[in-house]
């Protein structure tokens, strides 16, 4: 099968093999155009962001790391039981 940016099919063909067509669109990222009564409906697979891009933005520590190394954390920490 030759892969291009989009695949144009009829509604009847979609009905015959809907799951295979949807799986192919998801795997390849191709847009599926369904023609029905002269109108086109597009199924466009969502572009998922990378796992790194989905991480929540956090503020970092600003300062000298040696300043926190000697701090007394005993009030903040408790051993799990």
ChimeraX commands (.cxc) that place a marker at each C-alpha (Angstrom):
marker #1 position 0.00,0.00,0.00 radius 0.5
marker #1 position 1.31,3.44,-0.92 radius 0.5
marker #1 position 1.14,5.86,1.98 radius 0.5
marker #1 position 0.14,9.45,1.38 radius 0.5
marker #1 position -1.15,12.17,3.64 radius 0.5
marker #1 position -4.80,11.22,3.26 radius 0.5
marker #1 position -7.04,8.38,2.19 radius 0.5
marker #1 position -10.38,9.10,0.49 radius 0.5
marker #1 position -13.09,6.45,0.79 radius 0.5
marker #1 position -16.85,6.17,0.52 radius 0.5
marker #1 position -19.09,5.80,3.54 radius 0.5
marker #1 position -19.96,2.28,2.33 radius 0.5
marker #1 position -16.30,1.25,2.32 radius 0.5
marker #1 position -15.86,2.70,5.81 radius 0.5
marker #1 position -18.84,0.69,7.03 radius 0.5
marker #1 position -17.40,-2.52,5.55 radius 0.5
marker #1 position -14.06,-2.25,7.34 radius 0.5
marker #1 position -14.33,0.53,9.94 radius 0.5
marker #1 position -11.93,-0.93,12.53 radius 0.5
marker #1 position -9.14,-1.70,10.08 radius 0.5
marker #1 position -9.43,1.77,8.53 radius 0.5
marker #1 position -9.41,3.48,11.93 radius 0.5
marker #1 position -6.43,1.40,13.11 radius 0.5
marker #1 position -4.51,2.24,9.93 radius 0.5
marker #1 position -5.23,5.96,10.38 radius 0.5
marker #1 position -4.00,5.82,13.98 radius 0.5
marker #1 position -0.84,3.85,13.12 radius 0.5
marker #1 position 0.15,5.94,10.08 radius 0.5
marker #1 position -1.20,9.33,11.13 radius 0.5
marker #1 position -3.05,9.60,7.81 radius 0.5
marker #1 position -6.24,11.60,7.49 radius 0.5
marker #1 position -9.24,9.60,6.30 radius 0.5
marker #1 position -11.70,11.47,4.08 radius 0.5
marker #1 position -15.15,9.92,3.88 radius 0.5
marker #1 position -17.32,11.02,0.95 radius 0.5
marker #1 position -21.06,10.99,1.63 radius 0.5
marker #1 position -23.64,12.67,-0.62 radius 0.5
marker #1 position -20.94,14.79,-2.23 radius 0.5
marker #1 position -19.67,16.10,1.11 radius 0.5
marker #1 position -16.39,15.18,2.74 radius 0.5
marker #1 position -15.99,14.33,6.41 radius 0.5
marker #1 position -12.41,14.08,7.69 radius 0.5
marker #1 position -11.16,11.81,10.45 radius 0.5
marker #1 position -7.87,13.24,11.63 radius 0.5
marker #1 position -5.75,11.24,14.10 radius 0.5
marker #1 position -4.71,13.30,17.10 radius 0.5
marker #1 position -1.04,14.14,17.24 radius 0.5
marker #1 position 0.02,13.10,20.68 radius 0.5
marker #1 position 2.62,15.13,22.43 radius 0.5
marker #1 position 5.75,13.33,23.55 radius 0.5
marker #1 position 5.89,12.13,27.13 radius 0.5
marker #1 position 8.48,14.80,27.85 radius 0.5
marker #1 position 6.21,17.54,26.50 radius 0.5
marker #1 position 3.34,16.33,28.73 radius 0.5
marker #1 position 5.32,16.81,31.95 radius 0.5
marker #1 position 4.07,19.56,34.22 radius 0.5
marker #1 position 6.32,22.58,34.29 radius 0.5
marker #1 position 7.97,22.94,37.65 radius 0.5
marker #1 position 10.08,25.68,39.11 radius 0.5
marker #1 position 13.59,24.67,39.96 radius 0.5
marker #1 position 15.73,25.41,42.94 radius 0.5
marker #1 position 17.56,28.68,42.65 radius 0.5
marker #1 position 20.61,29.07,44.80 radius 0.5
marker #1 position 23.57,27.13,46.01 radius 0.5
marker #1 position 22.84,23.40,46.47 radius 0.5
marker #1 position 25.40,23.30,49.30 radius 0.5
marker #1 position 23.11,25.61,51.30 radius 0.5
marker #1 position 20.41,22.94,51.53 radius 0.5
marker #1 position 22.80,20.05,52.07 radius 0.5
marker #1 position 23.53,21.11,55.63 radius 0.5
marker #1 position 19.96,22.03,56.61 radius 0.5
marker #1 position 18.18,20.21,59.43 radius 0.5
marker #1 position 15.30,18.31,57.78 radius 0.5
marker #1 position 14.32,16.29,60.88 radius 0.5
marker #1 position 11.09,18.29,61.38 radius 0.5
marker #1 position 10.03,17.67,57.77 radius 0.5
marker #1 position 10.90,13.98,57.58 radius 0.5
marker #1 position 9.50,10.93,59.30 radius 0.5
marker #1 position 10.41,7.30,58.81 radius 0.5
marker #1 position 7.77,5.08,57.23 radius 0.5
marker #1 position 6.44,2.40,59.56 radius 0.5
marker link #1:1,2 radius 0.2
marker link #1:2,3 radius 0.2
marker link #1:3,4 radius 0.2
marker link #1:4,5 radius 0.2
marker link #1:5,6 radius 0.2
marker link #1:6,7 radius 0.2
marker link #1:7,8 radius 0.2
marker link #1:8,9 radius 0.2
marker link #1:9,10 radius 0.2
marker link #1:10,11 radius 0.2
marker link #1:11,12 radius 0.2
marker link #1:12,13 radius 0.2
marker link #1:13,14 radius 0.2
marker link #1:14,15 radius 0.2
marker link #1:15,16 radius 0.2
marker link #1:16,17 radius 0.2
marker link #1:17,18 radius 0.2
marker link #1:18,19 radius 0.2
marker link #1:19,20 radius 0.2
marker link #1:20,21 radius 0.2
marker link #1:21,22 radius 0.2
marker link #1:22,23 radius 0.2
marker link #1:23,24 radius 0.2
marker link #1:24,25 radius 0.2
marker link #1:25,26 radius 0.2
marker link #1:26,27 radius 0.2
marker link #1:27,28 radius 0.2
marker link #1:28,29 radius 0.2
marker link #1:29,30 radius 0.2
marker link #1:30,31 radius 0.2
marker link #1:31,32 radius 0.2
marker link #1:32,33 radius 0.2
marker link #1:33,34 radius 0.2
marker link #1:34,35 radius 0.2
marker link #1:35,36 radius 0.2
marker link #1:36,37 radius 0.2
marker link #1:37,38 radius 0.2
marker link #1:38,39 radius 0.2
marker link #1:39,40 radius 0.2
marker link #1:40,41 radius 0.2
marker link #1:41,42 radius 0.2
marker link #1:42,43 radius 0.2
marker link #1:43,44 radius 0.2
marker link #1:44,45 radius 0.2
marker link #1:45,46 radius 0.2
marker link #1:46,47 radius 0.2
marker link #1:47,48 radius 0.2
marker link #1:48,49 radius 0.2
marker link #1:49,50 radius 0.2
marker link #1:50,51 radius 0.2
marker link #1:51,52 radius 0.2
marker link #1:52,53 radius 0.2
marker link #1:53,54 radius 0.2
marker link #1:54,55 radius 0.2
marker link #1:55,56 radius 0.2
marker link #1:56,57 radius 0.2
marker link #1:57,58 radius 0.2
marker link #1:58,59 radius 0.2
marker link #1:59,60 radius 0.2
marker link #1:60,61 radius 0.2
marker link #1:61,62 radius 0.2
marker link #1:62,63 radius 0.2
marker link #1:63,64 radius 0.2
marker link #1:64,65 radius 0.2
marker link #1:65,66 radius 0.2
marker link #1:66,67 radius 0.2
marker link #1:67,68 radius 0.2
marker link #1:68,69 radius 0.2
marker link #1:69,70 radius 0.2
marker link #1:70,71 radius 0.2
marker link #1:71,72 radius 0.2
marker link #1:72,73 radius 0.2
marker link #1:73,74 radius 0.2
marker link #1:74,75 radius 0.2
marker link #1:75,76 radius 0.2
marker link #1:76,77 radius 0.2
marker link #1:77,78 radius 0.2
marker link #1:78,79 radius 0.2
marker link #1:79,80 radius 0.2
marker link #1:80,81 radius 0.2
view
